[in-house]
Amino acid sequence: MIALAAYPQLHLIAWNRREDELIEEQEALALYEANWRFVAPEQMEEPERQLLQRLIQQYGHGVLNV
């Protein structure tokens, strides 16, 4: 489970959810993919970059579908 509040860009694209909400990892990747146009990758901090890379490898088979 991923805490939205721990990842600023993910929290930004999940604006309609509670800040303290936990989501499944597959759902997090789906949010990144569906809302990539609203993500500012250059503003991602290292922990969020690492999370995204792990999600891409584990659930996206190495591909971010944007």
Secondary structure, DSSP 8 states (H G I E B T S, - for coil): -EEGGG-HHHHHHTTTS-TT-EE-HHHHHHHHHHTGGG--GGG--HHHHHHHHHHHHHHSTT----
